Amino acid sequence: MSQNMYDAPSFFENYSKLPRSVHGLAGAAEWPRLREMLPEMGGLHVLDLGCGFGWFCRWAVEEGAENVLGVDLSENMLERARAMTDPPAREAIIYQRQDLETFRIPLAERGTFDLVFSSLTLHYVVDLARLLSEVRSAVDAPGYFVFSVEHPIFTAPSRPGMATAADGSRFWPLDGYQSEGERVTDWLVEGVRKQHRTLATYFNLLREAGFEIEAIDEWHPTPEELEAHPEAHQAWSDENIRPMFLLIAAKSRAEAR
């Protein structure tokens, strides 16, 4: 089974205090850019991999999605998602506990989804090629796959963290970029395991699974976003030194199933 730190009490308590946990999509700096990559939701059948508190599931239904399947490994996350979902939306959303390392699309549901979405989850998956094959089998053609991961420049270093040069400028020390595999870092708790992959690997795995990339964004705040959110200047200052998020929108190729 995948590492399930979200069901550890100390991790879950700390995670629940993050802005994106408290404010949902509005608390996720990258959300406006990710939203622009999404198709119109009216009438869509949606699969959310790593649905967490269910923020995207509920947003999709509010925007007109016909139904949403939200999948997550953490029972804590799913319990919170169910509690936060009002009765009208419960008719359209199913929350289901599954491990993405072993996730399978039932034969009866293959090709029945119009959109697969995933936010900051896939960099935890060891066998991403296998999962992407399942994602491709889930969507009809043309079907959409929109997701975010931690950027490879962010995941690569053996000791991630900003450093200060002799002249006082800050920089992001980068090592081990071409050495893919597990990275163990401290985030909210000690010993969080993530998978580092290069940009080329993400692109090639998508192509091999039967997807064509339609849009890419290495998120950083625009001048307009900084002007609109002066309170975030300090928190966002690192993003103009190195990107933390990689956003990708892809569409399934008709010949690949």
matplotlib code that plots the C-alpha trace (Angstrom):
import matplotlib.pyplot as plt

x = [0.0, 1.1, 2.3, -0.8, 0.4, -3.0, -4.5, -1.7, -3.3, -0.4, -0.1, -3.9, -4.2, -1.4, -2.7, -6.2, -4.8, -3.3, -5.0, -6.1, -7.6, -9.5, -10.5, -10.6, -9.9, -9.8, -6.9, -4.8, -2.6, -2.4, -6.2, -7.1, -4.5, -5.6, -9.2, -8.4, -7.2, -10.4, -13.2, -16.8, -18.2, -21.8, -23.0, -19.5, -18.7, -15.7, -13.1, -11.0, -7.8, -6.7, -9.8, -8.9, -11.6, -13.7, -13.3, -12.9, -15.7, -18.2, -17.0, -17.5, -21.1, -21.8, -20.5, -22.8, -21.0, -23.5, -21.6, -18.2, -16.2, -13.7, -11.0, -8.6, -6.5, -7.1, -10.2, -9.7, -9.9, -12.9, -14.8, -14.2, -15.3, -18.5, -19.3, -18.6, -20.9, -24.4, -27.4, -28.1, -24.5, -24.5, -26.8, -24.0, -20.8, -19.4, -16.4, -14.4, -11.3, -8.7, -4.9, -3.7, -0.9, -3.5, -6.4, -8.3, -11.1, -13.8, -14.5, -18.1, -16.7, -14.0, -14.4, -17.3, -15.5, -15.1, -12.5, -9.9, -8.6, -5.8, -4.3, -0.9, -1.2, 0.7, 4.1, 3.4, 2.7, 5.5, 4.2, 2.9, 3.0, 0.5, -1.8, -1.7, -2.7, -5.8, -6.5, -6.5, -8.8, -11.2, -11.8, -13.7, -12.1, -11.6, -11.3, -9.5, -6.8, -5.9, -3.5, -1.0, 2.2, 5.1, 7.5, 10.6, 12.8, 11.1, 11.2, 14.8, 17.1, 18.4, 18.1, 15.3, 15.3, 16.2, 19.8, 21.5, 24.5, 27.3, 25.7, 22.5, 20.5, 18.4, 18.6, 17.4, 20.2, 19.5, 21.1, 20.2, 17.7, 18.4, 18.4, 14.8, 13.1, 12.2, 12.9, 12.3, 11.5, 10.0, 6.7, 4.4, 5.9, 9.2, 9.7, 7.3, 8.1, 7.7, 8.7, 11.0, 10.6, 12.0, 9.8, 10.7, 9.5, 6.1, 5.7, 6.8, 4.7, 1.6, 2.4, 3.0, -0.3, -2.2, -2.4, -1.5, -0.4, -2.5, -1.2, 1.6, 2.1, 5.0, 3.1, 4.4, 2.5, 1.8, 2.1, -1.7, -1.9, 0.6, -1.3, -4.6, -3.0, -0.5, -0.8, 0.8, 4.0, 6.2, 4.7, 4.9, 8.4, 10.1, 7.9, 9.8, 13.1, 11.9, 8.5, 6.8, 3.9, 3.7, 0.2, -0.6, -3.8, -3.9, -6.4, -6.8, -5.9, -8.7, -6.5, -5.0, -7.2]
y = [0.0, 3.6, 5.7, 7.0, 9.9, 11.6, 9.1, 9.8, 12.1, 14.6, 15.0, 15.3, 17.9, 20.0, 19.5, 20.6, 24.0, 24.8, 27.5, 25.1, 22.9, 25.7, 27.7, 25.0, 25.9, 29.6, 28.8, 27.1, 29.6, 27.5, 26.9, 29.9, 28.7, 25.1, 26.0, 27.7, 24.3, 22.5, 21.9, 23.2, 20.9, 20.8, 17.1, 15.6, 12.4, 13.1, 11.1, 12.9, 10.9, 12.0, 13.9, 14.9, 16.9, 16.8, 20.5, 19.8, 17.2, 19.7, 22.5, 20.2, 19.4, 23.1, 23.8, 21.3, 17.9, 15.1, 12.9, 12.7, 9.8, 11.0, 8.5, 8.8, 6.5, 8.4, 7.5, 10.8, 12.8, 10.9, 11.2, 15.0, 15.1, 13.3, 15.6, 18.7, 17.6, 19.0, 16.7, 18.0, 17.2, 13.8, 12.6, 13.3, 12.5, 9.1, 9.1, 5.9, 4.6, 3.2, 3.1, 4.6, 2.1, -0.6, 1.4, -0.3, 0.9, -1.8, -3.1, -1.7, 1.8, 1.9, 4.8, 6.3, 9.3, 12.6, 14.1, 12.8, 15.4, 15.1, 17.8, 17.3, 13.5, 11.8, 12.6, 10.1, 7.3, 4.8, 3.1, 6.1, 4.3, 1.7, 4.4, 6.5, 3.4, 3.1, 6.8, 6.4, 3.4, 5.5, 8.3, 8.3, 9.8, 12.7, 12.7, 15.2, 14.6, 17.7, 17.5, 19.2, 17.7, 19.2, 20.5, 18.3, 21.2, 21.2, 17.4, 16.8, 18.1, 15.7, 18.5, 20.8, 24.4, 27.9, 29.0, 32.4, 33.5, 35.6, 38.7, 38.0, 36.8, 33.6, 30.6, 27.0, 24.5, 21.8, 18.4, 14.9, 16.2, 13.3, 10.7, 9.7, 7.9, 8.3, 11.4, 11.5, 15.0, 16.6, 18.3, 18.8, 15.6, 13.8, 11.1, 11.9, 9.8, 11.4, 10.3, 12.6, 12.5, 14.7, 16.8, 14.5, 11.4, 13.1, 14.0, 10.6, 8.6, 10.7, 10.1, 6.3, 6.1, 7.6, 11.3, 14.5, 17.4, 20.5, 23.0, 23.3, 25.8, 26.1, 28.1, 31.4, 34.5, 37.0, 40.8, 40.9, 38.2, 39.9, 43.1, 41.4, 39.5, 41.9, 39.7, 36.8, 38.6, 37.0, 33.5, 33.7, 35.2, 31.7, 30.9, 33.4, 31.7, 28.2, 26.7, 24.5, 23.4, 21.8, 21.9, 19.8, 19.4, 16.5, 15.0, 11.3, 10.1, 8.2, 5.3, 4.5, 2.4]
z = [0.0, -0.6, 2.2, 3.9, 6.1, 5.8, 8.3, 10.8, 13.4, 13.6, 9.8, 9.3, 12.0, 10.4, 6.9, 8.0, 8.9, 5.5, 3.4, 0.7, 3.4, 5.1, 2.0, -0.6, -4.2, -3.4, -1.1, -3.8, -5.5, -8.7, -9.0, -11.3, -13.9, -13.5, -13.9, -17.3, -18.5, -17.8, -20.3, -19.7, -17.0, -18.1, -18.4, -17.9, -16.1, -13.9, -12.1, -9.4, -8.4, -4.9, -4.2, -0.6, 1.1, -2.1, -3.0, -6.8, -6.8, -5.3, -7.7, -10.7, -9.7, -9.1, -12.6, -14.1, -14.1, -14.2, -11.7, -10.1, -8.6, -6.0, -5.1, -2.2, 0.0, 3.2, 5.2, 7.1, 3.9, 2.6, 5.9, 5.8, 2.1, 2.9, 5.8, 3.7, 0.9, 1.1, 0.4, -3.2, -4.3, -2.6, -5.4, -7.9, -6.0, -4.9, -2.6, -2.7, -0.9, -3.2, -3.5, -6.7, -6.8, -7.4, -8.8, -11.6, -13.8, -13.9, -17.4, -17.3, -16.6, -19.2, -21.6, -19.5, -18.1, -20.0, -17.6, -15.2, -12.7, -10.1, -7.9, -6.3, -6.0, -8.9, -7.5, -4.7, -7.2, -7.8, -10.9, -12.8, -16.2, -14.9, -13.5, -16.6, -18.6, -16.3, -16.7, -20.5, -20.3, -18.2, -20.6, -23.8, -26.9, -26.9, -23.2, -20.9, -18.3, -16.3, -13.3, -11.2, -9.6, -7.7, -10.3, -11.0, -10.1, -6.7, -6.2, -7.4, -4.6, -2.0, 0.5, -0.7, 0.6, -0.3, 0.2, 0.5, -1.6, -0.4, -2.0, 0.0, -3.0, -2.5, -4.8, -5.0, -4.9, -7.6, -7.6, -8.7, -11.4, -13.8, -11.0, -10.8, -7.9, -4.3, -2.3, 1.4, 2.8, 5.8, 5.2, 8.1, 9.5, 9.0, 6.4, 3.6, 0.5, -3.0, -6.5, -8.5, -12.3, -15.0, -17.3, -20.1, -18.2, -17.5, -21.1, -22.5, -20.1, -21.2, -24.8, -24.3, -22.5, -25.4, -24.5, -26.4, -24.3, -24.9, -22.3, -19.7, -16.9, -14.6, -12.1, -10.7, -9.7, -12.5, -11.8, -11.9, -9.3, -7.0, -7.3, -6.5, -3.5, -1.7, 1.4, -0.5, -1.7, 0.9, 0.5, -3.3, -3.5, -3.8, -6.9, -9.0, -8.1, -8.8, -9.7, -7.2, -9.4, -12.8, -14.4, -17.5, -19.6, -22.0, -24.4, -25.2, -28.7, -30.4, -31.6, -28.2, -25.8]

ax = plt.figure().add_subplot(projection="3d")
ax.plot(x, y, z, "-o")
ax.set_aspect("equal")
plt.show()
